[in-house]
Amino acid sequence: MRAFRNSGDHKKVMLRLSEWCDEAAYVHREQDGDSAPDLQTAYARLVSDGVVSRVRHPSSSHATRAFPTPKV
């Protein structure tokens, strides 16, 4: 994951994140096995434990991580 994060297109986009986004957060997680969590579980973890990234024009929900619930 670290190699992906620090190279290629992801790295290029991340340099512009603070300009393009009004909300941005990430969460570190470890897992057993290969399967990713379902969307609702990932969302709940992001809201409870997420770290907000710096953005130039944050929304009113940014600091509190009160992001809209994802729609499946």
PyMOL commands that set and color helices and strands:
alter all, ss='L'
color gray80, all
select helices_A, chain A and resi 2-5+8-14+17-20+39-49
alter helices_A, ss='H'
color red, helices_A
select strands_A, chain A and resi 25-26+51-52
alter strands_A, ss='S'
color yellow, strands_A
deselect
rebuild
show_as cartoon
